[in-house]
Amino acid sequence: MLDSWGLLRLRQGHLPKARAALVLAARLAPHEAEILGHLAEVWVATGQVERARSTLARARAVAPDAALRQRIDLALDALPPPR
């Protein structure tokens, strides 16, 4: 539920509320790749690209299904190169 709420707030542009909800959701379910992917979206939206990269790497490491793995890989590829 927190994940859905955070994603909704993100889509509405309410970044602080999205971040709070998704950080908590990721803390409560640290092995849920979908939640980690949504949290990475918040990090990108707030300019924290390296944090997004590490969050997506964590999402990739929990071995999600093939469709989710592909979305994670696309999100990683879309990030600017590391500094």
HELIX and SHEET records of a PDB file:
HELIX    1   1 LEU A    2  ARG A   11  1                                  10    
HELIX    2   2 LEU A   15  LEU A   28  1                                  14    
HELIX    3   3 ALA A   33  ALA A   45  1                                  13    
HELIX    4   4 VAL A   49  ALA A   61  1                                  13    
HELIX    5   5 ALA A   66  ALA A   78  1                                  13    
END                                                                             
